[in-house]
Amino acid sequence: MTQTLINSRDMALRERASKVVPNGVWGHMATRAIGPGYPQFFAKSEGCRVWDVDGNEYIDFMCAWGPNILGYKQPDVDRAAIEQIGIGDIGNGPSERMVELAETLVDTIEYADWALFQKNGTDATTTCVTVARAATGKRKILIARGAYHGAVPWCSPSLIGVTAEDRTHLVLFDYNDIASLDEAVAQAGDDMAAIMMTAYRHDVNRDQEMPDEAFLRHARAVCDRTGAALILDDVRAGFRLDLRGSWARHGVKPDLGAYSKSIANGWPLAAVAGSRSMMEGASKIFVTGSFWYGSAAMAASLKTIEILRTTDALAHIEAMGQRFRDGLAEIAARHGYELSQTGPVQMPMVRFVGDQDLAIANSFCSAALRHGIYMHPRHNMFLCAAHQPADIDHALEAADAAMKETARTAR
Ligand SMILES: Cc1ncc(COP(=O)(O)O)c(C=O)c1O
């Protein structure tokens, strides 16, 4: 399978978009930032596959950057959402679905005594910060250097259009580094509202790192001692690793958790889940949004959670991730490359050892694309429950061909 963007529908759309949309496409989905050959516009998606506007089909390892956990167009989830649209989606207040979903999250997430709903991960992380400040009466928020928590001024990775004042109360530390966290805690003094961390270290363009349990326990103890809130930003990893919350397996409970991406299998929804101690703070703040109370995405989330709870979907995703990781390691070794494959197999980060300028990764991912698999050269990827062994094996054949081509040009 090969494709070229020259004279393509994709190019024509880019041309049109460049006239009426800033930068043509903005943000993390702007493919000019990835590499040559990546299509920008997509026509459809189903299961673990996506089709670009020129009709090229790909086995997808980005899963819409996370939301696709059960498979695109999962029929039961989409039916639940569409049935709800038939009844009523947005109105002058939420429907019964909101209460059901809050009850379901409280029943599912081990530290949650309450939940509220929004639309994007940034809504949820920002609300966690607001709740923590309301609950503690303090201002400083400790976050790990290089972590992504969203795209508004207090946390955006870009400083363009952002003022120093927007970041005044952020204090940085290094993930998994107790001494560095202690320094940040000392810097915050008696004004510390929260420590916020992602489920594990999944920063762009570097090896992923699971949380060190001693580090997590230390952060918990600091929060217990000072009264600050421990916030788990589970926007990217939430539900894919563990329905109870991504730190459940590490035995550490946060006070607040931010969710979005996969909680409604692609229907737009975010949630903040919190412990009893944060409920009063959460009751005092004012946060809202025109579309936050819509019932269709909530119905989709209820069905998504039901499926995740009653099937082996999560174990299956993990098995497929392991199959992909083992296969890639074997192929790379055969072609004389050493791969660094880090983080959970469900959310793999694949890097070529020694590939400082990403020349090998870019060449490999572009070749993989021509052979029908959509991978990312410097961001963690995602697997979903629709990936079947045959899809993984097919993808590995494509990866083998791509690695063979890369070996001729990039070392
Ligand atoms: C860990 C984490 N937090 C927050 C966000 C922001 O979510 P959204 O893009 O839905 O606003 C993301 C998005 O990728 C994320 O990965």
The ligand as a MOL file (V3000), in Angstrom:
LIG
                    3D

  0  0  0     0  0            999 V3000
M  V30 BEGIN CTAB
M  V30 COUNTS 16 16 0 0 0
M  V30 BEGIN ATOM
M  V30 1 C -2.3220 14.3600 30.7580 0
M  V30 2 C -3.2080 15.3160 30.0240 0
M  V30 3 N -3.8310 16.2890 30.7140 0
M  V30 4 C -4.6430 17.1670 30.1190 0
M  V30 5 C -4.8560 17.1210 28.7550 0
M  V30 6 C -5.7460 18.1360 28.1050 0
M  V30 7 O -6.8620 17.5150 27.5760 0
M  V30 8 P -7.7220 18.2190 26.4120 0
M  V30 9 O -6.8430 18.2610 25.2080 0
M  V30 10 O -8.9050 17.3190 26.2410 0
M  V30 11 O -8.0970 19.5620 26.8980 0
M  V30 12 C -4.2250 16.1270 28.0080 0
M  V30 13 C -4.4190 16.0610 26.5610 0
M  V30 14 O -3.7100 15.4160 25.8450 0
M  V30 15 C -3.3690 15.2030 28.6460 0
M  V30 16 O -2.7420 14.2460 27.9610 0
M  V30 END ATOM
M  V30 BEGIN BOND
M  V30 1 1 1 2
M  V30 2 1 2 3
M  V30 3 2 2 15
M  V30 4 2 3 4
M  V30 5 1 4 5
M  V30 6 1 5 6
M  V30 7 2 5 12
M  V30 8 1 6 7
M  V30 9 1 7 8
M  V30 10 2 8 9
M  V30 11 1 8 10
M  V30 12 1 8 11
M  V30 13 1 12 13
M  V30 14 1 12 15
M  V30 15 2 13 14
M  V30 16 1 15 16
M  V30 END BOND
M  V30 END CTAB
M  END
